Structure formats: C-alpha cells, structure tokens
Amino acid sequence: MANTATQVSCRVFKTKGASVSANYSGHSGVDVTADGGFDYVVAHSAGEVVWVQTGYGNLKGSEGDPSYGNAVQLRHANGWCTLYAHMREVNVSYGQQVGRGAVLGYMGDSGNAYGAHLHFEVRNTANQAIGFSARDYLHADLPGLAGGGAAATDAQTGAGGVEISKVTVKTRAGETGRRPESLLGRAEGTGAQHEVLVQHENRVLAPVLTGSVTLEWQRKSAPGTLDFTCAVTEGLALSEGDAVSLRVNGKTVFFGYIFEKSRSGPYEIAVKAYDQLRYLKNKGTLAYAGKTYTEVLEMIAKDCGLTCGTLEDTGYKLPQRVEDGTYFDMLLNASDETVLNDGKLFVLYDDCGKLCLQNIERMAVPLLLDADTAGGFSYKTSIDSDVYTRITLASDNDETGERELYVHDSGALQSKWGVLQYYESMSGAGAAKLRETAKLLAGYYGRLRRTLSLSGCLGDIRVRGGSSVVVRFRFDDLSLQNYMVVEKVKHTFQNGLHTMDLDVSGVRGEFTV
C-alpha cells in the first residue's frame, strides 16, 4: 500500500493479551481478540465520530450494517476513516471529537460475530474498506491517520504508546540534577483534543487513557496537579520522576513529574503528577535584607534547581528577615508583606516548566460565568479562616532586651464575632512601624470571608489559579456581577468534553482576596 502521509504502526494500541486473526475471503478488516481479558477498544488516531450504531445484540448470519453490531466510525484529518465493530458497549456519540487512544467502547460479540472480538477496518476518502492482512495490521503503514509529523517506524514505536523522540539527559557533577524537558516541544502533529505524554528513560509514550483527565491549579501555596488513569498495555513503563505533559488541541498546557501511582486491579494504573511548584514544599532556611519578592523567588529557585520564566518586578523592598520552614511559606510571607505595604498582589504559577510571577491585574480572562454556563453553584460565608478581630504584633528591643507588643482591637467586630487573634513577630520594628502594619492587617483581615463555588462550567484552559473572570449570579441577599479571582480551578477532560469547577473570591465589594 502506498504511503502518502505519516506512517503509524497500528500495534501502538495493541493491548496486552490481544491476538489478531488471519484474513479470509470477503472479510474487509482484521479481528482482534482479548485473550488476556483486556477488552478496551481505543481510537487508532484523533478524529470525529461520523457513524455510531448501538442497540444490537448477537445476529449471527445477518446481512448489511446490522452485521457490524454496535459500531463506531471515525473520520481523520485527511478524510480516511477507521471502523470499530462488534462492541458490547459504545462509549462515544455522533459528532464527538476524540483523541488518539480515547476509549470508544468495549469488545463484544454484537452483530454477526462468533465470540467477543474487535473488527477493525481502514476506509479511504470514498468510504471504501481497504483490506489488509493481520501482519499488515501489526506492522504496515496506514496512510495519514496520525495527522502529520515525522514518520514512525517499528524501531521508533513502543508497544505501550507512541515513541515521539529519543533524548539524552545529562547531569553535571556538583550541580542540581537537570530534569527531562524533551516533551515540551514534541508531538505537535498528533491532532488529539487532549493527550498525555510520558517520558520514560529515552522513550516518550502516549498511554491509553481510560477515564477522565483532571488538571487542578490554585492561586497560592500549591503545585499544579495532573491526574489520569491509563490502561496496562504491552511495554508500558511508568516510574516516579518520569516527565509528563498534557496537550490540549495540540498545545502543551501542563508539564511536570510523576509523584504517585496506584492500582486497584490488573488493567489500569492511576497516576498523579505535579508541576515544579511541588519542590517549593521543601523546607530550608533563608536570610535576606532589602530584597523584593521577585528576588526572593529567584534565590529559592536557584537553590532548588528550578527554571524561571517571566518574573515581574514586585518593587517593594522587604525588610531584613531570617526564616525557617517551607519555601511556600517564605514566598507567601513575601507576597503578603508586599500586598500590605504596596497594595500589589502577584500570582506565582508554573507555565509548562517555567516559574512565572505576574501582577494579578494582568491575569483577567474575558469570560462570563453565570447560571447558564455553570452546572451548579454553592455560596458560603465564614469567619473560620483568615478573619481576625485583634492584631497583635511583637518586636524585640535590642537595647532593653524586652519584647514589646502592639495590640489593635476592632471593637465592633469583637462584639459580633468574639476575639479572633492574629499574632506576628516583627524583628527590629519600631512603634510607628508596628502601628502602621497593625492598621493594614486589621483592614485586610477584618472582613467576612465569602466563597462562591461553581461546578460543571464550560471549560476554558486559559483559566488558572489567579485568573480573573466575570461572574454574574443573584442570591436572596446578594446581587453579584463583577470580576472575581479564581482561587482554585479543576479542569476535567473526558470523551471530547472539557468542563471546569472553580472556587472564586472577589477583588472588591462583598468579596475579598
């Protein structure tokens, strides 16, 4: 068969225990059985569902389309199609866009079939079935189904996924170990709506995803988290520390490393990966004077061997301090003090392998969320967290050797909520500084905390922790139409659908950051 485009080995998604029948007269495809009990039917390549047939039982000896039983046909980028038949259950719907490796359904014996198996066909632009042998199915090149990119040969194809490239990772003695970054610029031509790539040693694989993929970002003190479940296929190898990327519509939106794997059965692996912010949970000691938040971040990044991208100048010079604890805590302290003294809030996030620091005012996303675009919501008010009616600041007097306290009480709030005390030690601060800081803290923390949670919103990958979106909701005691800050967002990808759940707080008015 002539090859006119990208070469892709069909055995990429041949699962553990599967075997392929020989062709016979009048049979336009190949039959794949799951001898080892593994019965997922997955998409050979990204495409659109152009034909779905469901509701068929076993029809041995039947004629025409019913002979395919429960079946799915995908049209790929160049007009060629693949057909998957005899399934016991179909997992997709007409018009749906699916990525390479998406679960289309499960092997069965519906239609004209004898025993559970998958009937697989390749069809040209005229929708004519192209017959090929079992050996062709395993080893031959199928025209154009991958959607572009470099050709993949048997030597370049792993049984557990698609090997995109070979990489060499070097660690120089005496320096922080360098992590694999080859995933960041790879697989541009795969065409998948969403795709997870894993770099294991010198191979980059595309695991067969069996459920939803979730990506969670928070505004402060938490790494980005990627969770996915994949099928156990031949040659699949995933290890803690392996680099992982998530691509949405061909663009990388997450880059991180596997930190956790779990299994509850023989056929699936659940994987959790974090971006490089995870390393800010490390503990250490930091001493500095006259540094900005930006400069403190650069110091920590160098110590931890983390890569920096765009870091805005935060401007305000922090006073002398010596800190012990997690790097997240140190950076949060630097952020809080910058807000209190300069009124500017900056968001720290990881942009696909690069630490970024950006003024929250420049992170607005032109997106409206309301009752029509959200599946549900919950609204909560609280004084249980980050609400204080008494500010107590301490400073050690080097001359007298005594600790001096400054107390700022919010009497009206105390009569309503009781004494909720904030305490902080400010080394070397004079009375004027203590008084000024206490006043700022009282204004910042002396407010009722209100949280709005939205679920099942139409997904927009531009939305991350720290983004601002327009929220419009009406409650009995509150009419809300304003920009609000995303405190946490969870993106979910499954079967071509992208949704997101968000926790938001306000930047002005009733809500406070």
Beta strands, then each sheet from edge to edge (+ up, - down):
strand 1: 18-20
strand 2: 30-34
strand 3: 40-42
strand 4: 47-53
strand 5: 70-75
strand 6: 81-90
strand 7: 97-98
strand 8: 103-107
strand 9: 118-123
strand 10: 157-158
strand 11: 161-162
strand 12: 194-200
strand 13: 203-205
strand 14: 213-218
strand 15: 225-231
strand 16: 243-248
strand 17: 251-262
strand 18: 268-274
strand 19: 283-288
strand 20: 308-311
strand 21: 321-326
strand 22: 346-350
strand 23: 355-359
strand 24: 364-370
strand 25: 376-382
strand 26: 390-396
strand 27: 403-409
strand 28: 421-425
strand 29: 449-458
strand 30: 468-474
strand 31: 479-494
strand 32: 497-506
sheet 1: 1+ 2- 9+ 6- 5+ 4- 7+
sheet 2: 1+ 2- 9+ 6- 8+ 3-
sheet 3: 10+ 11-
sheet 4: 13+ 12- 16+ 17- 18+ 15- 14+ 31- 30+ 24+
sheet 5: 13+ 12- 16+ 17- 18+ 15- 14+ 31- 32+ 29- 25+
sheet 6: 19+ 21-
sheet 7: 20+ 23+ 22-
sheet 8: 27+ 26- 28-
end
